[in-house]
Amino acid sequence: MNADTETIDKLFEILRNERRRRLCFVMADTDDQVFSLEELVDQLVPQETTVDTTEAEVHDCIAASIHHIHLPKMADFGIIEYDERSSTVRCEDLSMSEFGDWERGNLRVVE
């Protein structure tokens, strides 16, 4: 397996998770390059709240999972920089223009 194949495999590993795809879209859809954990959570809550859950329940679940799992995994891959102490995310040049059109059509939306 060559380096390009490994990189592609890691990218697909990152993007196979719906919550990480949503995070990428949230960060790519703005000119901002720095986000607080709270800002990202607030963007995801409406997309993931169902009739069986409250926004507070969803908020806590999302905050825990992106803080402990998703943002560190994305940072390890190099898509973002994540400062766990300050709960700050920095992403520069996160452009999904070519990939985004295809992926948005295939993104499962929870309503």
Steps between C-alpha positions, in 0.01 A plus 500: 500500500648835401473833681222631274287192564554531875400866491184424305413217738544731800287768334220252438530383860450859614210566265314173549362636827194719455581731791852565368356575155262747660790664685690536173201665334444737791863612488519513120179702462643810666793732460588450867814305577468472878206339679419430860372156590172665603458665159541166325265324739237772454514445123450124532226492765210602272608243241506215751208576731206265449150479642630249755779719636539844650750753373680484836546121472623528145727792589677305775540191282641698208733705721646187659542309176658777297730601786624149579471320167432695183710816532810312624466253210468785251800674659708181481428485129596868458165638383481730802699610803322431828606648831326280756587729792328803350249296295598699193508371144704661226460404139671672215425432137229246574341510159251240399394664177562205272427230755217691663252485212522123485504448873207733572290291267595190697487645851225345703307776673329427829187708545 
